Amino acid sequence: MVFLAKLEEKVPATAGIQDGLDILAQRPEFTKALNKEVQERKLAAENVLDCVGHLYAKVGNNTDGNDATWTNAINVRFTEFGDDERAALVVFLNVQSKWLGALDWIYCEMGE
């Protein structure tokens, strides 16, 4: 996602992955998507934003089976992330879904 953000010139080309996520989280489109997500899920924006700083490390620990071979999409699984972490991931994925070459993704509810 950060690679795509670099292509879209939304983050500096020299930014690392977590730095890129941090920069993206400060952009107006992230804030807009965040406000929508927290309202829909009845979460606190501050708690979701707190997750951004450790999101890359957390996602890196949960990459087994990350993509569904039948859809080539990233799975955001209910069982692997807390409510605020899932919301942060969904916000990032929603934001990048408007970019050229956007990553496909699926939100997996409990039991999926």
C-alpha positions as CSV (number, residue, x, y, z in Angstrom):
1,M,0.0,0.0,0.0
2,V,2.8,2.4,0.8
3,F,4.4,1.5,-2.5
4,L,1.1,2.6,-4.2
5,A,1.1,5.7,-2.1
6,K,4.6,6.6,-3.4
7,L,3.4,6.1,-7.0
8,E,0.5,8.4,-6.2
9,E,2.9,10.9,-4.7
10,K,1.0,10.8,-1.4
11,V,4.2,10.0,0.6
12,P,7.8,10.7,-0.1
13,A,9.7,8.1,-2.2
14,T,12.2,7.6,0.6
15,A,9.5,6.8,3.3
16,G,9.7,3.4,5.0
17,I,6.5,1.4,5.3
18,Q,5.5,2.5,8.9
19,D,6.5,6.1,8.1
20,G,4.4,5.9,5.0
21,L,1.4,4.7,6.9
22,D,1.9,7.4,9.5
23,I,2.0,10.1,6.8
24,L,-1.1,8.6,5.1
25,A,-2.9,8.7,8.4
26,Q,-2.4,12.5,8.5
27,R,-4.0,13.1,5.1
28,P,-7.6,14.5,4.8
29,E,-8.9,11.5,2.9
30,F,-7.8,9.2,5.8
31,T,-9.5,11.5,8.3
32,K,-12.7,11.5,6.3
33,A,-12.7,7.7,5.9
34,L,-11.7,7.3,9.6
35,N,-14.7,9.4,10.8
36,K,-17.1,7.3,8.7
37,E,-15.6,4.0,9.9
38,V,-15.7,4.9,13.6
39,Q,-19.2,6.2,13.4
40,E,-20.4,3.1,11.7
41,R,-18.7,0.8,14.2
42,K,-19.2,3.0,17.2
43,L,-15.5,3.3,18.0
44,A,-13.3,6.1,19.3
45,A,-11.2,7.7,16.6
46,E,-8.3,8.2,19.0
47,N,-8.2,4.5,19.7
48,V,-8.1,3.7,16.0
49,L,-5.4,6.3,15.4
50,D,-3.3,4.8,18.2
51,C,-3.3,1.5,16.3
52,V,-1.7,3.1,13.2
53,G,1.7,3.3,14.9
54,H,2.0,-0.4,15.3
55,L,-0.1,-1.6,12.4
56,Y,2.8,-2.6,10.1
57,A,4.3,-4.8,12.8
58,K,0.9,-6.4,13.7
59,V,0.0,-7.1,10.0
60,G,3.5,-8.6,9.5
61,N,2.8,-11.1,12.2
62,N,-0.5,-12.1,10.5
63,T,0.4,-12.7,6.9
64,D,-0.1,-16.4,6.6
65,G,-3.0,-16.9,4.3
66,N,-3.2,-13.2,3.8
67,D,-4.5,-13.5,0.3
68,A,-7.4,-15.6,-0.8
69,T,-6.2,-17.7,-3.7
70,W,-9.6,-17.7,-5.2
71,T,-9.9,-13.9,-5.3
72,N,-6.3,-12.7,-5.0
73,A,-7.6,-10.3,-2.3
74,I,-6.2,-9.4,1.1
75,N,-8.3,-10.7,3.9
76,V,-8.9,-8.6,7.0
77,R,-9.9,-11.3,9.4
78,F,-12.0,-10.7,12.5
79,T,-10.0,-13.2,14.5
80,E,-6.6,-11.7,13.9
81,F,-7.1,-8.1,14.9
82,G,-8.9,-6.1,17.6
83,D,-11.8,-3.8,16.7
84,D,-9.6,-0.7,16.5
85,E,-6.9,-2.4,14.5
86,R,-9.4,-3.8,12.0
87,A,-11.0,-0.3,11.7
88,A,-7.5,1.2,11.0
89,L,-6.9,-1.4,8.3
90,V,-10.2,-0.9,6.7
91,V,-9.7,2.8,6.6
92,F,-6.3,2.4,4.9
93,L,-7.8,-0.1,2.4
94,N,-10.8,2.1,1.7
95,V,-8.5,5.1,1.1
96,Q,-6.2,3.2,-1.3
97,S,-9.2,1.7,-3.2
98,K,-9.5,4.9,-5.2
99,W,-5.9,4.7,-6.4
100,L,-4.6,3.3,-9.6
101,G,-3.6,-0.4,-9.1
102,A,-5.5,-0.5,-5.8
103,L,-5.2,-3.7,-3.7
104,D,-8.3,-5.9,-3.6
105,W,-9.5,-6.8,-0.1
106,I,-12.2,-8.6,1.8
107,Y,-13.5,-8.0,5.3
108,C,-14.1,-11.4,6.9
109,E,-16.6,-11.5,9.7
110,M,-16.5,-14.1,12.5
111,G,-16.3,-17.6,11.4
112,E,-15.0,-16.9,7.9
